[in-house]
Amino acid sequence: MTKYPMTIEGAELLRAELKQLKSVDRPNVINAIAEARAHGDLRENAEYHAAKEQQSFIEGRINDIESKLAQAQIIDINTIPQNGRVVFGVTVDLINLQDDTNVSYKIVGDDEADFKIGKISINSPIARALISKQEGDVVVVFAPNGEIEYQLDQVRYI
């Protein structure tokens, strides 16, 4: 079975979502289905069909989260030697050598990635180019819109 890397924070967020789905959302949709059934003919009951669709979504999401957690390799960044190398879970500060702008990214698992808040997937072109590099290295990223050169300014284990 293949294990997929995940940070502690990512696993906690998935567990919290799972708890919400099982303890709040699932009971609510079951009640909505029961209430819609009480209204009579199910063939023309839009409330019933909407509730059944919502139930299907919730059950699918529960299965998805449980599967992801079962296959997760949860990595605690605090247990990794802090030697200035880029590894899963670190936050990197980069300098774009073309326009001299600074960017920061945290390298996380696929399910945790959110570019808007600076979390990039371990499988993204930037992360793949950065893995095992050290502070001060120049990294060439082959992005969809061309090559980008970055200097690895700082590796933070936070």
C-alpha positions, 0 to 999 in steps of 0.5 A, spaced: 500 500 500 502 506 498 503 511 503 502 519 502 505 524 506 501 529 510 503 534 515 500 533 522 496 540 521 493 537 515 491 530 518 488 534 524 484 538 519 481 532 515 480 529 522 476 535 524 472 535 518 470 527 518 468 529 525 463 534 523 461 530 517 459 524 522 456 528 528 453 533 525 452 533 517 450 526 517 444 526 522 442 533 519 441 530 513 438 523 515 433 528 519 431 532 513 430 525 509 425 523 514 422 530 514 421 530 506 418 523 506 413 525 511 410 530 506 408 524 501 409 522 494 417 521 493 417 522 486 415 529 486 418 531 492 424 536 491 426 536 498 427 529 498 431 528 492 436 534 495 436 531 501 438 524 498 443 528 494 446 531 500 447 524 503 450 521 498 455 527 498 456 526 505 457 519 505 462 519 499 466 525 503 466 520 509 469 515 505 474 519 501 477 522 508 477 515 511 481 512 506 486 518 505 487 518 513 488 510 512 493 511 507 497 517 510 504 518 512 504 523 517 510 527 518 512 531 524 517 537 521 519 537 528 522 530 528 526 532 522 534 534 523 534 541 521 540 542 517 538 547 512 535 542 506 529 542 503 524 536 505 517 535 506 513 540 511 518 545 511 517 553 509 522 556 504 523 563 502 525 564 495 528 570 491 525 570 484 532 572 480 528 575 474 524 580 478 527 580 485 521 578 488 520 574 494 515 568 495 514 563 501 511 556 500 510 551 505 511 544 502 505 539 504 501 533 501 496 534 495 490 534 499 493 540 504 495 544 498 492 551 497 497 556 493 493 562 495 495 561 502 502 559 500 502 551 501 504 547 495 504 540 493 510 536 494 508 534 487 508 541 484 514 543 479 516 548 484 517 543 490 520 537 486 525 542 484 526 544 491 527 538 494 534 536 497 536 543 495 540 547 501 540 555 503 543 559 497 542 554 492 539 557 485 533 552 483 530 552 476 523 551 476 520 548 469 513 551 470 507 551 464 509 558 462 517 557 462 523 557 466 523 561 473 530 561 477 529 562 484 535 563 489 533 559 496 534 564 501 531 560 507 529 554 509 524 554 516 522 548 520 516 551 522 
